[in-house]
Amino acid sequence: MTEKTESPSIESLSCPLPLQHQETIVMGHGSGGKLMHDLIAKAFVPAWDNPILRAGNDSGVVSSQEKNRLAISTDAHVVSPLFFPGGDIGSLAVCGTVNDIAVMGAQPLYLTVSFILEEGLPVETLERVIESMRVTAEVAEVQIVAGDTKVVSRGNGDGIYISTAGVGLLDDDVEIHGANAQPGDAVIISGTLGDHGIAVLAARGELGFQADLQSDIAPLNGLITDMLAASDKIHVLRDPTRGGLATTLNEIAGQSNTGIIIEEEKIPIKPEVNAASELLGFDPLYIANEGKLVAMVAPEEADKVLNIMQQHPFGKEAAIIGHVTDETQNRVLMKTLIGSHRIIDVLMGEMLPRIC
Amino acid sequence: MKYVSEYRDAKLVRALAEEVRDVVTQPWVIMEICGGQTHAIKRYGIDDLLPDEIELVHGPGCPVCVTPLAQIDKALAIASHPDVIFTSYGDMLRVPGSHQDLFSVRAAGGDVRVVYSPLDAVKIAQENPDKQVVFFAIGFETTAPANAMSVAQAKRLGLDNFSVLVSHVRVPPAMHAILSGEYNRVQGFLAAGHVCAVMGYWEYPPIAANYQTPMVVTGFEPLDLLKGVFEVVKLLESGKVEVTNAYARAVTFEGNKPAQDLINSIFQESDRNWRGIGLIPNSGWSLAPDYAAFDAEARFDVGDIHPEESPLCIAGEILQGLKKPTECPAFGTLCTPEHPLGATMVSTEGACSAYYQYHQPLEVQGLAND
């Protein structure tokens, strides 16, 4: 019996398939063609699946809700490294926009996401970011309803840039904004300052020592919902991101035409953040946070709001750190540990480590 | 924070300020050498706790501030070179040269990197063999050991792409210069604790005796500073010319011998220009002949440097304790941390920056310092 040789099938004669480029991003992933559609179908849609996104149209169409006012915000995100203890550029991109909407007192519902990817980026890295965005959006109870991807040639990007925009609904009777601080209001911070900035520095390997510290990245809309349910005398909410608490308080003082006095001994700061700051010559008041809010609340409701905040996982270490005043002419002052007062100004340019 | 917050205890600080009040009987002018001390004094409002008789004037101990303009212009020229990775302590990036700063060089395409330690610069040199890596080695005795170590390390590793632009200065010659100045007002010194942690304070007694000026080695926390003031006022009031140590938890008379040996093996004493002050003989360090190959000034042709100071800036008088920042007509108006005319407005140790950041607004002075 002669050995039967299998006749070649028509499939095996077909010309070899072009490379799928499933492992790294190539320029074609931003071309609008098949590679891009495959990436969307395989990486984005399954992770963020919802009927609006699945429809695959040029815009996500959402049904109108019975609220007269919308809060809309947009935010671009660049961070190095892309992953750091406690978060990554994906969770940052979701929380950044969710928090900007939530601090107006609005309930964020929908996000759009634009990616700028650098040629050569491992697809696995992109998938990790997408998964992180999925998880964060789930915690924040928002849906990602539209997106876009562009690719830039190697060397012209930093791996991944993400821009997010979001829409939230705002009740008619909610008046929370930077110009609404009133003399006598208590100033409440939702937790420790500077965790994000120092965690990212540590992840860059720039501290020269190990820091066991996580970024504080968190969506704050749940915490804010609880606060608003407890009190209708919350006048200002804001998230002290870049520029830190000092810059945020100065913005509010300027917008509201009031002064603010905070007390150094009441400001919650983790010992490791304090230690790193002492060593590098940074001031935690100026270091970025990504999961903290500062609230100005009528004095009679301050303890109630504080109590509610402390019961929420993202507000456990909340503290009243000062008050709004009409005595200091739009200036932010801090009562130091030894009882003197000093001005807290806005951050000038880039924060630089000192020499010795 | 352990071992820090203890030295910021409000009750102890106030009690010590009271003790100063109890011993002082006449006006005294005391200079804190170090810019880090100036900042702590302004940040915590320590000068406000002191009796009116005591005037604190601010010394030249800000490494960024005294780095001469010519060196900064050289740094800018080297950093602009396409094959160079220029590394520096962060503070230096915003210091204005004659026409620009290192930030502008970076924005124009120069590879300028902030390092936290000069040893990081050595690492960058190892990782980039096709680039010339230059470290801007500035500072007082505090940064000298680490800067010296980077050169020793580079030599040991046989790196031919690492060099240092040296602008090192020393405290004792500056004390000489201030005390011998025609308009000197300083009657007592708070010597800089960090400098003495490296060098000890064996160099100071002859200076104290020569100029009949007591000195107290002083730390940086509020209690340290008040302790230093208290000790120097006691010496002044009793007419004793001594050098004492109020920072014994960090400083010994001899200092850190291995660090001094390292400095002495890599560097040699040399004349230095101090920005705003001028040439002070033997006031700095430059590379010793054995290490001349690591001198960036020799390695790069920096061309003709013609430094031009802002005619408005009075940093020199401020650094010698002759004037206060608020006596400068440009202070807070033409000269701000965003648009500095001189280095004293830039550095986290500069006196002008301390006054700008922490100055007490008039309307606040009525607030009780309780």
Interface residues (C-beta under 8 A of the other chain):
Chain A: E206 L207 G208 P271 N274 A275 E278 L280 G281 E327 T328 Q329 R331 L333 T336 L337 I338 G339 S340 H341 R342 I343 D345 M348 G349 E350 L352 P353 R354 I355 C356
Chain B: M1 K2 V4 S5 R8 D9 A10 V13 R14 G36 K42 R43 Y44 G45 I46 D48 L49 P63 V64 Y89 G90 D91 M92 L93 R94 F103 V114 Y116 S117 D120 I138 G139 F140 T142 T143 H194 P222 P337 E338 S347 T348 E349 Q357 Y358 H359 Q360 P361 E363 V364 L367 N369 D370
